[in-house]
Structure formats: structure tokens, C-alpha cells
Amino acid sequence: MDIIYVLVPLSLVLLAVAIGIFFWAVKNGQFDDMDSPAHKILFDDDDDLPKKHDSSDQI
């Protein structure tokens, strides 16, 4: 039963830390744009890659 006196304050401290980290992430803009990264993977970015040279292209 004495462990309750340790676990309850420990859980409240962990809860306060989790809430603090959440508000820090919101303040620093971690949740500003949730849609663009999910759609960015669908775009074809082959124009940015260097072109491959085949050995048959050279004389």
C-alpha cells in the first residue's frame, strides 16, 4: 500500500512532462501542416535527379 504514495506523484509528474512536451511541440510548429507530407510522396521528383549515362551512349 505504501507504493501508492510513490506511484501517484510519479504518474502526475510524467503526465505533466507529457503535457509540457505536447505544448512545446505545438508552439514550435510541429503540427502546422499535417497534409502536405502525406501528399508529397505521390509527386514524381525525377526531374531533380541526375541523369544516368549508359555505356552504350558513349562512342
Helices and strands as residue ranges (DSSP letters): H 4-27, H 36-40, G 46-48
